[in-house]
């Protein structure tokens, strides 16, 4: 399966609304009348300490939406849903505050297992972002580790120590690239980290740390032997930057000061979102990291003014659509804006609190 990291995901779940007992894990032949229609899946982060993360399904035909995790499993998803990854018939959801990775059967939507992510003393390691190869899931944790998750045994296997407070992780050319933010030390003498750890997946060892600038955050493979990442700076006198790393040499290829809070890949360019708190303006732009040129993305008038707090972005090149999540006030329901690949507005719909930054493409051909 082609691995793609997404903010929002089209998903076909085989779900049973009236039957709540757990089906066998190997039950991959769903009855057609149990299937949800094709729709958009949104992982909503929820508010810290409120245990109100959710997995929202929206049907663009009927305009119906529902929290399918709670409806199918009769329990809450957890506290601070952080990331989601689909591998074959399993959907992995990292839940930071609840110290676990929830694994769902992607055909039935039923919870198969909650994998605890704790240290030897039972302390929450704070599972953060996920990525995958064709055969394995990888997870970075805020306490400074990367774990390998076996999708068959649904257990944590090898681990490797990386940098301080990893923010994000991606896979490219046989290696994992992990952004070490040091965000928990921001107000101490130590301060933010400024490195990306490079981990060899065969040996599960850190082979290099790359200095990329202060407070590295989201990272994704760009193709052409490059990965790209956002460097946040210190939010005052050290500005944001977009950095590319050459995965052949594992050296910084380019670094340009440009304000962005999240991004996704669109062809040989990136599409990014940002909010200027001084000007109180949202921006959604296409950036060519080879020419360092930006241009506006949204062509439909009055749409950009409706986006209050742009939080995440997903480009679905296969279906020619872009999904922009809006956290609005961060305390009430959020919103998703759907546009075509050319920047023309199609429709929008409401979600639960704080639609998350990182979701995955999750389409099952059943």
N, C-alpha and C positions, 0 to 999 in steps of 0.2 A: 504493500500500500504506500502510495506517495504520502510522505509526511509534510504536513503544512500546519503552520501555527496561525491560529485565527483568534479574532475577538468574538465573532458571532458565528454560529454554525448552522448549516442546513442539515437536518437530521431526520431520518425515518426510523422511528422507534416502533417496535411491535409491542403494544401496551395492552394490558387488561385492566379496566377501571373497576370492575366488580369483584375481581379475584385477587386476594391479598396474600395468599400463602406463596412461599418461595418455590419457583419452578427449578428443575435441575439446571445446573450451569451449562450442560451440553445441549439444552433444548434450543436449537437454532432454526426450527421450522414453525414460525409463528402462524397462527390462524389469521387469514386475511382480515376478518372483521375486528381483530384486536389491534390492528396497526393504526398508529397516528398518521394522518396525512402528512405529506411533505410540508415542512414549515421551518421556522427559524428558532434556534435554541439559544438562549441567553443565560449565561452564568452570572447571577447577581451576587456581588460580594457581600452585601449586607453591612450592618454597622457593628463596630468592634464591641464585643461583649454581649450582643443582643441575640445571638444564635438565630439570625434571620437570613442566612444565605438561602438562595433559591435557584432552581433550574427551571426557567420559563420557556414554555413552548408557545409559539405564536403561529396561527394558521392564517396566511395572507388571503385565503379564499373566503373563509367564514368570518375572519377577523376575531376569532376566539383565542384567548390565551389562558394558560394555567400553569401552576407550579407542579410539574409532573413528578418531581422527586417525592414531595410530600404526598401527593395524591396516590401514587403507586405504592410507596413504601410505608406510609402511615407514620412517618417520623421526619424530623427536620434534617436538612442537609448538613447543618453545622454552623460554626462561627467563623466568619471570614473565608468564604470560598475564594480561592486564589487563582487557580488555573485548571485547564482541562485538556486532556489528550485522548484521542481515539486510536486504539491499536486492534485491528481485526474486529472481534466481536465484543470488546471490552472498552468501557469508557472510564478513564481515570480522572478523578477530581481531587485536587489537593485542597485541604481545608486547614488554614494556618492556625486559627484559634482553637480548633478542636483536635489538633495534633494527629491528623490522620489523612490517608488517601482513600476516598470512597471509590470502590470499583463497581460499576454497574454493568449488567448484561445489556448490550446496546440493542438487542432485539426486543427484549421484554421491558427494559427500563427498570428492572428490579435490582436492588442492592445485593451484590454477591458477597462483598466483604468490606469491612473497614480495616485498612492496614494501619496499625498504630505507628506513629513516627515520634518516638521518645528515646531518651538516652538511657544509660544503664541504671540510673536512679528513677526513671519514670518521668523525667521532666520533659515537657514539650520542646521539641527541636524547632518548631515553627516551620512546617513544610511550606515551601514557596512555589517556585515555578517548575514546570515539567517540560521535557522534550523526549523524543523517541528516535530510535533507529528502526530498522525493519523488524527487529526481534526483541527489543528491550526498551523499557521506559527508564528515564533518568529524572531524578528529583534533586533540587538544591534546597538546603535548609538554612534558616537564618543563623543557626549556631555555627556555621562554617563548614558544612560538608556537602558532598554530592553522593547520593545513593543510587544504586542500581536496583530496579524493581523487576523481578521475574514475572512476566505476564501469565505464566502457566501456574506456578505455585502461589502467586500473589503474595510474595514475601520480599522483604528487603534483603539484598545479597551483599555484594561488595560495597565498600564506601571508601571515600578519599577525602582528606582534609584539603580545603582550598583556602580562600582568603576570608576577610571579615565580612559577615552579614551579606552573603550572596543575594543578589537582587533578581537575576534572571540567568537562563541557560539556553544554549542552542547547540545543535550538532551539525558538523560540517567536515567532510574529508577525513573521517575516521577519528575525529577529535571532538571533545566537548569544550565549549567556550563559556566561561562563567564570570559574570560581572560581580566584582566584590565592592559593594558600596561603602561598607563601614558606617552605615547610617545610624547605628545605635551609639556610635562614638562621636557624633557630630559636635556635641557641646563639651567635649573633653579635650585634654591636651593632645590626645592621639589624633582626633579629627577623622574626617572621611578617608576611606581607602581610595586608591586610584588605579587599581589593577584589574586585569582580566586573567583568570587562571585558565591554562590550557591543559586538558586532561586527555591522555591516551586511553581510548575505550578498551583496547585489548588488555592492557596491563592494569588499568584503573589506577594510574598514577599521574600526579601533576608533573608535567614536563617543563612548564615555563610559566612565568608571570609577565604580562605585558603592561607597561605603564601607558595608560590611555588618557589620563586626566582625572580631575577630582570628581568623585561620586558617580561612577558608571552605573547605568540602569538597564533599560531594555535592549536586548540583542537578538538579531535574526540573521540567518544566512541570506546573502544577496545573490549568489551565483557568481560565476567568473572568478572563483577562488577568493571570494571576499565574504566577510561577515560585517554587518553594520551595527552600531550601537549608539545610544544616546548617553552623553556625559552631562550630568545635571549641574555640575559646579556647586557653589555654596549658596545659590539663590540670592546673592548680593553682588559682590565685586568680582566673582569668578563666574563667567557666563556659561550658558549651555553650549554644547558642541555636538556635531554628528561626526563620528569617527568610523573609518573603515580599517579592517585588519586583513592583511594578505594571509590566507591560510596555508600557503606554501612555505612562506618564510616566517610566519607568526610574528610579523612586525607591523606597526602602524603604517597604513598606506596613505591615509589622508585624515585631516581634522579641520573642520570648518565651524566657526561660531555661528550657530543658528538655533533659535529657540523652538523646541518641540517637546511635547510631553509623551507622545506615543507615535508609533509608525507601523506601516506594513509595506510589503513589497508589491509594486505594480510594474510588471515588465522589468526593464533595466533601470527603473527609478524607484523612489519610495513616495508613499503618500503619508503625510503626517498631520497631526492635530496639535493645537496649542491654545492656551488662553493667556492673554496679556492682562495681568491683574492691575497694572497701572492705567492702561488705556481702556480696560474692561471690554476687551474684544476677543472673540474667538477667531481662529484661523484654521483652515483646512487647505493644505497646499501640496502640490507635487514638487518634489525636489530631485534634480538630477545630480547625483553624487559624483559624476564624472566631469560635469561642466560647472558645478556649484551654482546652478541657476534654479530659482523657484518660480512657480506660477500658481495662480488660484485654481482650485479644482471644481468647486460647485458653480454650475452655470445658471441654475434656476434662481431667479431673484427672490429675495426675502427669506430664503432658507437659512442662510448663515446667521441671520439675526435671531432665529428661533432656537438655536443651539446655545444653551446657557453655560454648561460646563462640559466641554468635550473631554471624554475620558478614555475612550478606546477606539480603535479602528481596525477593520478587517476588509481585505480585498479578496473577493472570490473570483479569480480569473476564469474559472471553468464556466460559471453561470453569468459572468459579466456584471457582477453587482458589488457594491461597497456598502458596508454597515458601520455607522458611526454611533457610538454609545454616548449618551448625555446623562451625567450624574445629577443634573439640575442642582438642587440645594444640598445634596449628599445626605439628607435626612428624610426625604419623602421619595416617592416612586420616581424612577428614571425613565429614559426614553431612548428609542432606537430610530435612527433615520436611515432609510434605505434609498440608495441612489444607483443609477446604472454606472457602468465603467467610464462613461464619458462625462460624468458629473451632473447628470440630470436627475432631479428629485423624482422618486416614485411614490413612496408613502412613509408614514412613521407610525409607531405604536408605543404604548406605555409598558413599563416593566416594574419589577420590585426595586428595592433600594440599591443604588450603586451598581449598575450593570458593569461587570468586571472587565479588566483591561485585556486579559489573555484568554481566548477561547480557541477551539480547534474546529477545523472542518470535520463534520461528523455525519457523512452521508452513507447510509447502508443500502446496498442493492439487495432487496429481499425477494 
